[in-house]
Amino acid sequence: MSEVLWSFILGWILGWWLDKIAVFVLGSRGKHSSSLLCSWLSMLYMAVSFAGVSWMTSDIWDQITGSLLFLVLGVALWTDLSTRLIPDRLTLPAGGIFLLLGLVKGDGWISLIGFFVCGGLLLLIALLSQGGMGGGDMKLAAAAGAALGWPTAIAGLIGGIFLGGVAGGILLLTGKAGRGFALPFAPFLLIGFGGGFFVGDWLIQWYLSFFA
């Protein structure tokens, strides 16, 4: 329990700096404009995520991977909502770190497959949607895929794609978005991959139940 509490405190502290990390990875395109409410929500998100990771697994490498995953997804959420960008300065180092962590854990191939399958699937969607999906989304999905590995990553990604499709369909039907509108996809990737981390095995079994 003390480990979960310390993880909560660490997440709370990092949450206070989340917007500053987002500005840093955006570089010259970033600017600091954070409301008190957003700061509190960021701290709560990071604290609960870190505590959840610590509660979910006792393996130190899985804890590091999970905590970094939620940090990366949180920063991507901030940059995507504020600037509609998910910068390479975030996704490329993250992808490399997650692949390296996969090697350290002895899951190098699992991480590599997750990396290419998730990134490739969003690349295919981007080509089919003709601009409806950005390069930042693809690189973020690839990095998260390396973190979760195959097949957990694809289970989370499918969930994120489904939620994003539902949200996009609602916006189109209500006339609040037209064709070619680029929906910020980081929120759905966060929900999908976050769900994959915590309940990935259950998601896989649920998906497979449709084909039983």
PyMOL commands that set and color helices and strands:
alter all, ss='L'
color gray80, all
select helices_A, chain A and resi 2-16+18-29+36-56+60-83+88-104+108-129+135-148+152-173+186-209
alter helices_A, ss='H'
color red, helices_A
deselect
rebuild
show_as cartoon
